[in-house]
């Protein structure tokens, strides 16, 4: 078995490779870490887990209404976040034993991984059309076969396009001697302040009835509060993402 196969599919790749996980932290300032999580497991499954916990725990959406329809908008679009995470997983130099690190603030997010650009490349090369040169080609090829990425070196372009389409500021790319960092910044109208401190999750609440599908989730949790998202998804014959959405709605309805 190759190292790439082990990291992609083993339940606990850290048994063989230190740093094969992703660390997420919420900061009130550069020196004040409030809380953090470590997302572990097979790399092929990490991206959905990371996006789920970022949107449900670390970031808050700006809520607007179009007629009776509630719309939620995060300052980092999901398409841009997903592509950035996939890039980090494909290009990280795991031999350093340092995890990919995601630092989240009220109005910005940093995603950093140990690594370097191909020889003689600069940020300018990165922003222009270029060939695909992943540092971990076997991991990148598995993501390509799974349909997660393309193999044309368009990742940076897709990140920028997703931000522009969503009306978000373009990301900033910084190349340091030992790592590559992407910074997303919220525009002024996208910042959702946290009155009462960071531990109090404050969003606009709307009085809504629980739907029949959401009620099925409640009934299962009354049966066993320890059910995981995966177990709930299996019992209801839906995707993990669908369960995530229903749980999010139930939290907003204070259920």
Order of alpha helices (4+ residues) and beta strands (2+ residues): alpha-beta-beta-alpha-beta-beta-alpha-beta-beta-alpha-alpha-alpha-beta-beta-alpha-alpha-alpha
